[in-house]
Every structure is written in C-alpha cells, then in structure tokens.
Amino acid sequence: MNDLYQRCAELISSSSGLLITAGAGMGVDSGLPDFRGNSGFWKHYPALGKLRMNFTDIANPAAFRDNPRLAWGFYGHRLKLYRDTL
C-alpha cells in the first residue's frame, strides 16, 4: 500500500495540473447551504423566498437578462458563502 501512495505522490508532483471533484454533499458538510433544496436555499437567500423563486428561476442565463441585479446579488452572496468557508 505504501508503494501505491508513493506512486500517487510522484504522479501528482510531476503533473501540470490537478482537478479535484466532489459531490454536492461536500459543500453541505462544509457548512454551505443546500442550494438545490428550496428550504435551505430560501433560508440563506431570503430575497428569493419572498419572491417565491426557486433555484431554477435564478440559476440560469435568463435570470441575468430578466433581472440582472437580483441574479448578480444571488451569485455574489453565494460566492461570499463559499469564500467564508475557507
């Protein structure tokens, strides 16, 4: 098993890049709200709850065309939540 870890370390150190992917559960485990579930989503971004908007109403390109201030506000708030988890 130790040889396997050594080989992995060699591959990583000799690579030009590394992409790490994870499922949505990683974000929730890190303290981020569940943005795809409306209850967690509305709790952490109440402006959309007041407007009775769900995730798909704001998470699409048309939202930037139809209501850019709200769309940018939502994504700015979401970015801040991600940055605050560091």
C-alpha positions in Angstrom: 0.0 0.0 0.0 2.9 2.3 0.7 4.2 1.9 -2.8 0.8 3.0 -4.1 0.8 6.2 -2.1 4.4 6.9 -3.3 3.4 6.4 -6.9 0.4 8.7 -6.5 2.6 11.4 -4.9 5.0 11.1 -7.9 2.2 11.4 -10.4 0.8 14.4 -8.7 4.1 16.2 -8.3 5.0 15.6 -12.0 1.7 16.8 -13.4 1.0 20.2 -14.8 -2.4 20.4 -13.1 -4.8 18.6 -10.8 -8.5 18.6 -10.8 -10.4 17.5 -7.7 -14.1 17.0 -8.0 -16.7 16.2 -5.3 -20.4 15.8 -5.0 -22.8 18.3 -3.6 -22.7 16.7 -0.2 -19.1 18.0 0.4 -20.5 21.6 0.4 -23.2 20.8 2.8 -20.7 19.0 5.1 -18.6 22.2 4.9 -21.4 24.3 6.3 -22.7 25.6 3.0 -26.5 25.7 2.4 -28.2 23.2 0.1 -28.9 25.5 -2.8 -30.8 22.9 -4.8 -33.3 22.3 -2.0 -35.7 25.2 -1.6 -35.8 25.2 2.2 -32.1 25.6 2.6 -31.9 27.9 -0.4 -34.6 30.3 0.8 -33.2 30.3 4.4 -29.9 31.6 3.2 -31.1 33.9 0.5 -34.4 35.3 1.8 -34.9 37.7 -1.0 -35.8 34.9 -3.3 -38.1 33.3 -0.8 -40.1 36.5 -0.5 -40.4 36.5 -4.3 -41.4 32.8 -4.3 -38.5 32.0 -6.6 -36.9 28.6 -6.6 -33.3 27.6 -7.5 -34.0 27.1 -11.2 -35.6 30.5 -11.5 -32.3 32.2 -10.6 -29.7 29.6 -11.7 -30.0 30.2 -15.4 -28.8 32.7 -18.0 -32.2 34.2 -18.5 -32.1 35.5 -14.9 -29.2 37.8 -15.8 -31.2 39.1 -18.7 -34.5 39.5 -16.9 -33.4 40.7 -13.5 -29.6 41.2 -13.5 -29.5 43.0 -10.2 -31.2 40.1 -8.4 -29.1 37.5 -10.3 -25.8 39.2 -9.6 -26.9 39.7 -6.0 -27.7 36.0 -5.6 -24.4 34.8 -7.1 -22.4 37.4 -5.1 -24.0 36.2 -1.9 -23.3 32.6 -2.9 -19.7 33.4 -3.7 -19.3 35.1 -0.3 -20.7 32.0 1.5 -18.1 29.8 -0.4 -15.3 32.2 0.4 -16.3 32.3 4.1 -15.9 28.5 4.4 -12.1 28.7 3.9 
